[in-house]
Amino acid sequence: MSMAGDERMERVFEIIEDQLHLTGVEITEDSSFKDDLGADSIDLVELVMAFEEEFGVEVSYEELEKKVKTVGDAIESGAVLATLK
């Protein structure tokens, strides 16, 4: 991943930390939104809205509900993937 990609990935983690009001929690691509970060479905919708605003992407909420369980899933689903290249 390029330096710009690394910076954007860090920004993804910052958005997650901010939206979920996390302090002192390590966030990785393997972090489960529900189990590790304590997010519920409303939190996920708010995260998607923040990603859309920050990165200018559009995310399917149906895809979110079915496929996104971890931070890595969110990136791979297209929420931020296009911006990390």
C-alpha positions in Angstrom: 0.0 0.0 0.0 1.3 3.5 -0.8 2.0 6.2 1.7 -1.2 7.9 0.7 -3.0 4.5 1.2 -1.4 4.1 4.6 -2.6 7.6 5.5 -6.1 6.9 4.3 -6.2 3.6 6.3 -5.2 5.5 9.4 -8.0 7.9 8.6 -10.4 5.0 8.4 -9.3 3.9 11.8 -9.7 7.5 13.2 -13.2 7.7 11.8 -14.1 4.4 13.4 -12.6 5.5 16.7 -14.5 8.8 16.6 -17.9 7.4 15.5 -17.8 4.6 18.1 -16.4 6.9 20.8 -13.5 4.5 21.4 -10.4 5.4 23.5 -7.4 3.1 23.9 -8.8 0.3 21.7 -6.6 -1.1 19.1 -8.4 -1.2 15.7 -7.1 -3.5 13.0 -8.6 -4.9 9.8 -9.5 -8.0 11.7 -11.5 -6.1 14.4 -15.1 -7.2 14.5 -17.4 -4.2 14.6 -19.8 -6.0 17.0 -17.6 -8.2 19.1 -14.4 -6.2 19.4 -15.7 -2.6 18.9 -19.2 -2.9 20.4 -21.0 -1.5 17.3 -24.6 -2.1 16.6 -26.5 -1.7 13.3 -27.1 2.0 13.9 -23.4 2.5 14.6 -22.6 0.8 11.3 -25.0 3.0 9.3 -23.4 6.1 10.9 -19.9 4.8 10.1 -20.9 4.3 6.4 -22.3 7.8 6.3 -19.0 9.1 7.7 -17.0 7.0 5.1 -19.2 8.3 2.3 -18.7 11.9 3.4 -14.9 11.6 4.0 -14.0 9.6 0.9 -16.8 10.5 -1.6 -18.0 6.9 -2.0 -21.4 5.4 -2.0 -22.1 2.2 0.0 -25.0 -0.2 -0.3 -26.7 -0.6 3.0 -28.0 -4.0 2.0 -24.4 -5.1 1.4 -23.4 -3.6 4.7 -25.9 -5.7 6.6 -25.0 -8.9 4.9 -21.3 -8.7 4.4 -19.6 -6.3 6.7 -18.6 -7.9 10.0 -15.0 -6.6 10.4 -13.1 -3.4 9.5 -11.4 -5.3 6.7 -14.9 -6.3 5.4 -15.9 -2.6 5.3 -12.8 -1.8 3.3 -13.2 -4.7 0.9 -16.9 -4.0 0.4 -16.0 -0.8 -1.4 -16.7 1.5 1.5 -13.1 2.7 1.3 -11.3 0.3 -1.0 -11.3 2.6 -4.0 -9.7 5.4 -2.0 -6.9 3.2 -0.6 -5.1 2.5 -4.0 
